[in-house]
Amino acid sequence: MLMYAKTVNGFTMQGMLRSFKDHIIQDVLPHLNRLDVFRNLAELPEDLQMFYKDVLNDTLSDSLWSRVLFKLTEMLGLLHRSRVIVLIDEYDTPSSYALQHGYSVEVCLGL
């Protein structure tokens, strides 16, 4: 899984969260779907299937978004019975933005 974190930014924590959601929904998941990695989604437990649908439909509770990359990685590992590596390019951009705009504590705590 590859994530380009340089596109995840915001002037507030809510803005950063919206940016993260948009990146997952509009970039990461469509890319993974083009690769057909979720073709056997029905093999996963129902709670993970619902989690995927909630992410895709942006109906997941804000408090759960801090775990999205972990859960997607877990799902891919289960579906393909292999280890999954997440590469995050420009990972420092969200933290830098949070520091510049005064909400770095919220980002670090995943609030």
C-alpha positions in Angstrom: 0.0 0.0 0.0 1.4 3.4 -0.9 0.2 6.7 0.7 1.4 10.2 -0.4 1.1 12.1 2.8 2.2 15.4 1.3 -1.4 15.9 0.2 -2.6 15.5 3.8 -2.7 18.9 5.4 -5.0 21.4 7.0 -5.1 24.7 9.0 -7.0 22.9 11.8 -7.2 19.3 13.1 -10.6 19.0 11.4 -9.1 20.2 8.1 -6.3 17.7 8.4 -8.8 14.9 9.2 -10.9 15.9 6.1 -7.8 15.9 4.0 -6.8 12.5 5.3 -10.2 11.1 4.6 -10.3 12.5 1.1 -6.8 11.0 0.4 -7.9 7.5 1.5 -11.3 7.7 -0.2 -10.3 9.4 -3.4 -6.7 8.1 -3.9 -5.7 5.1 -1.8 -8.8 3.0 -2.1 -9.4 3.6 -5.8 -5.7 2.6 -6.5 -6.1 -0.6 -4.4 -9.4 -1.4 -6.2 -7.8 -0.9 -9.6 -5.2 -3.5 -8.5 -8.2 -5.7 -7.5 -6.8 -6.5 -4.1 -10.3 -6.5 -2.5 -11.8 -8.9 -5.0 -12.3 -11.5 -2.2 -13.6 -9.0 0.4 -16.5 -11.4 1.2 -14.0 -13.8 2.7 -13.3 -11.3 5.6 -15.3 -11.3 8.8 -18.4 -9.2 8.6 -17.1 -6.5 10.9 -14.1 -5.9 8.6 -16.4 -5.8 5.5 -18.5 -3.2 7.2 -15.4 -1.2 8.2 -14.3 -1.2 4.5 -17.7 0.0 3.4 -17.8 2.7 6.1 -14.4 4.0 5.0 -15.4 3.9 1.4 -18.7 5.7 2.0 -17.2 8.1 4.6 -19.6 7.0 7.3 -16.9 5.8 9.7 -16.8 7.7 13.0 -14.2 10.4 13.2 -12.7 8.7 16.2 -11.9 5.6 14.2 -10.0 7.3 11.3 -6.7 7.2 13.2 -6.8 3.4 12.7 -7.7 3.3 9.0 -4.3 2.5 7.7 -3.7 -0.2 10.3 -7.1 -1.8 9.6 -6.7 -1.7 5.8 -3.2 -3.3 6.2 -4.7 -6.0 8.4 -7.4 -6.7 5.9 -5.0 -7.0 3.0 -2.8 -9.3 5.0 -5.8 -11.5 5.8 -7.1 -11.5 2.2 -3.8 -12.3 0.6 -2.3 -14.4 3.4 0.9 -12.4 3.3 2.6 -9.5 5.0 1.7 -6.1 3.8 4.1 -3.1 3.7 2.8 0.4 3.9 5.0 3.0 2.3 4.3 6.6 3.3 5.9 9.2 1.1 6.5 12.7 2.5 5.3 11.4 5.9 6.6 14.5 7.7 4.2 16.9 5.9 1.1 16.4 8.1 3.2 16.7 11.3 4.9 19.9 9.9 1.6 21.4 9.0 0.2 20.6 12.5 3.2 22.1 14.2 3.0 25.3 12.0 -0.8 25.7 12.8 -0.8 24.8 16.4 -2.5 21.5 16.6 0.4 19.1 16.7 -0.6 17.6 20.1 -3.9 16.5 18.6 -2.2 14.9 15.6 0.3 13.0 17.9 -2.5 11.8 20.1 -4.7 10.8 17.1 -7.6 12.9 18.3 
